[in-house]
Amino acid sequence: MEISTLTVYHCLAFAWYFFVNYSVVHLRTDNRPPELFLYGGQWKYLTVLNLVLQAVFYGVSFLADVLRLIKKLRCVKCVISSRDLLFSVLAFPVSTFVSVSFWALYTYNRELVYPKSLDGVIPQWLNHAMHTTVLPFAFLEIFATPHRYPTKKKGLILVGFASSLYISWVLWIYAATGEWVYPLFALFSPAGLAAFLAGSFAITVGFYSFGEFLNRMIWGQSSSCF
């Protein structure tokens, strides 16, 4: 994309995610179903954390585009490096994992991940904004502009660190409340849950590697554009 077109795209994507985050924060929970326990608020859900992540990523991307337009090269290199790290390690693998895993589990048995009682709280359009549109946005970003990926070792360490933080947060909530963030987890034995979480991490690593592969196939080994 031309830099001017890319700037408009990133601005619109940022505005969209800002709007979705605003909509999530201001959901009415007067008739809150029992599945939505209060501890941790909305920040216990990976879906919501991903929405914030995407808003931050597109905000940084928009800033990088503006700096490129006004030719602030000293500032733009640092911002683009931050943008690329955010996208490669978090924005692409997390949004892909959220969309694919949610709809796979929803198709199998929605009560395990998104109980029907939530339909009275979360509008259908917002459900798709949180779980569906994140996927095409992630792929469109790869086709829109090249990103510099870290070394494989560094990338996997960062993905593992981010995954460990979220898993620790989920386990902390269970220890504090006796409730699982996702009803699915209650079906597992401790060993089964460990295997499920390990498998989820392996899938996330696979999505990270897939994003790196697509970026290389489309843009080659070249660095990010300045």
Order of alpha helices (4+ residues) and beta strands (2+ residues): alpha-alpha-alpha-alpha-alpha-alpha-alpha-alpha
